[in-house]
């Protein structure tokens, strides 16, 4: 019985964490603050074939 309660508590904690990420849009905030600057630096270094 204790094992089932521990599994249920772990699943509830994971669900609460995922809910928090969803509600506060933390995944896109991470993308905007970490991944996007890296991609901008990468693509800004590339030589342009067509200037717009």
Buried (B, 14 or more C-beta within 10 A) or exposed (E): EEEEEEEEEEEEEEEEEEEEBEEEEEEEEEEEEEEEEEEEEEEEEEEEEEEE
